[in-house]
Amino acid sequence: MKRLSAIFSILCTAALLCVSCSETKEADDHANWQGRNAEFISGIAARCSDKTPQTASKGEIVRLLSYKLNPESKWGDDSYVYCEILDKGDGTVSPSFSDSVRVNYRVRLMPTANYPEGQVMDQSFKTAALNPSVNIPASFRVSGLVDGVATALMYMHCGDFWRLYIPQSLGYGDKARNSIPAYSALIFEVNLTEIAPTGHELSPR
């Protein structure tokens, strides 16, 4: 009986240790979150080219100053959205701030130990990779999106597929948003599929 009691005690202790380790590992993902997110964006900024979205090749990263800021002033890394060109479409027109758009999108947090590609926080994708024939795009007003996404969309053309690296200052800032922690850099994959100018409706679905 004593032996069974000892074995039970050992198993309970091991289970508690496993739970504790799991909780610690999960907590470590967000340790020094603000500082690590700032470093992540600085690392992306260091990979930037001086090209524009129109002259950049696939795979290159370009930076776009927030639409709210004066381009004649000097700004730090956290004032830009960094756009990795994944694919180029055939469109020739970009949406304006007051237009409506349809986009396929996925938003992640920065990569961590538990989520090497970044934890997915929201998406319209139905497939692991973009598949326009399967994915159902979501509709938004450009003006209703976070500054980083709105800035990038005003340079995109229909068919473009970009990965946006957005500093917290152009995302949700120092406030948590649903399950997105405060001070989070955001990684948006955005595929623009349709533009409806102000005063016009998007096509029926």
N, C-alpha and C positions, 0 to 999 in steps of 0.2 A: 504493500500500500504506500509505504514511504517512497519507494522507488517511482511509482506512478505519479505521486504528488510532485516529486522533484522534476520528472520529465515534463509534466504539465507546466510547472513554473518556468522551466527553461524555454519552452515553446512560447509562452506568453511574453517573456522578456524579449525573445527574438522578434516576435511580431511587433512589439512596441518599438523596438529599434528600427525595424524596416519602415514603419510608419513615420518615425522621426526623421530617418534619412530621406524618405520621399518628400516630406514637407520641407526639409532643409534645401533639397535640390530644387524644388519648385520655387522657394523663396529666393534662391540664389539667382534665378533668371532675372529678377528685377532689382538686384542689389546695385546701389549707385546708379540707378536707372537714368537720372538726368544727365550725369556726366558721361556715361557710356553712349547714350544717344547722341550727345554733342560730338563725341569722338567719332562715332559712326558717320555722321554727316561730313565731318572734316575729312575723313578718309575718302568718301565719295567725291568731295570737292577737289581733292588732289588728283583725281583721275580724269577731270574734265578737260575737254578740248576747247579751243577758242572759236569753234565753228558755230554756225546757226543751225536750227533744226532742218532747214532746207539744204544746207551744204554738208551736213554730217552724214556719214555712212552708217549702215546698220551696225549696231554694237557700240557705237561711240556715245559718249555722254556729253551733253551740252547743258549750260545753265541759263536760267531765265529769271530775271529780277522780278520780284513780286509786283503785280500790276499796281499796287498801292504806293509804291516808292518812286522817288524821283531818280531817273537813270543818270542824271548829271552829278549826283552825289556818290560818295564812296560808301560801300556797305560790306558787312561781314558775310561769312559763309551761311549764316542762318537767315539771310534775306533773299536767298535764291531757292528755286526748285530745280533739281537736277534731273534731267530727262535722258534716259537711255533709249535710243532708237532701236526698237525691236523689229519693226516692219514699216514700210511706207505704202500708203494707199494712193489711189488715183485722184482723190479730191483736190480741188484747187482753192477752196474757200474755207476760211476759219470762222468759228462762231464768235459773236461778240458777247459782252458781259450780260446783256439782257436776253440773249437767245435761249432756246431750249435745245437739248441734245439727247440722243440715245447713245449709251455706251455699254460695252461689256467691261466689267471691272472686277478686280480683286484687290483687297487691301490687307496688308500684313504689318506686323511689327518688325523691328530689326531682328536679325538672327541672334539666337541665344543657344545655350548648351542643350536645352530641351527641344528647341525648334530651330534647327540649323538653317532653314530657309525662311524663318520668320513665321510666327503664329498667324494664321489666317483669322481675321476679325470680321470680315464681311465680304460678300462676293455675289456677283450675278452669274459667274461661271457655273456650268453644269458638268464640266469636264476638267481634268487636271491641266491640260494645255488649252489655249484658245482654239475654239472650233466654231466659227461664225455660223455654220450650218446647223449647229445644235444649240449653241448658247442663245439665250433670250435677253437682249439688252434692256437695261433699265433707263428710264427717262428722268431728266433733271433740268432745272434752270441753272445755267452757268453761275448766276449770281447767288444761288443757294448752296454752293459747294465751298469747301475750305479753300483758303487763299491759294495754296499750292496747286490744287487741281484746277481751280478756275484760271489761274495764270497760264498753266500748260495748255488747257483746252483752247485758249484764244490764239494759240499758234498751231494747233493740230488741223489736219485735213481729214475728211472722211476716208476710212480705211487705214489710217495710221494706228500703230500699236506701239505704245511707249510704256516704259517702266519709270515711274516718278519716285524720286527720293526727296521726301518733304521734311524739312526741319520742324521741330515742334512749334516754332514761332509762326509757321505758315499752315499748321494743322490745328490741333485742339489746345495747344499752349499748356498752361499750368493747371488746367482743369481736366479731370478724368471724364471720359465720354463713354457711357455704358461700360463695357469691359476693357476699354482702352485706357491704360494708366496715364496720369498726367505726365507731361514732358516727353511724350512719345514721338519719335520720328516715325513717319509713315511711309510705307512702300506701296504705291498704287500701280497696278497694271491696268492700263486704260486703252481700250480700242474704240475709237469714235466711229459710229455707224451712220448717224443721221443728224442733220442740223435743221432746226425750224427757226427762221428769223423772227424777230419780235413782231407780234401781231398775226403770226401764222401758227398752225397746229402741226404737230408731228403726224406722220402717216398713221392711219388706224391699224390696230393689231387684231 
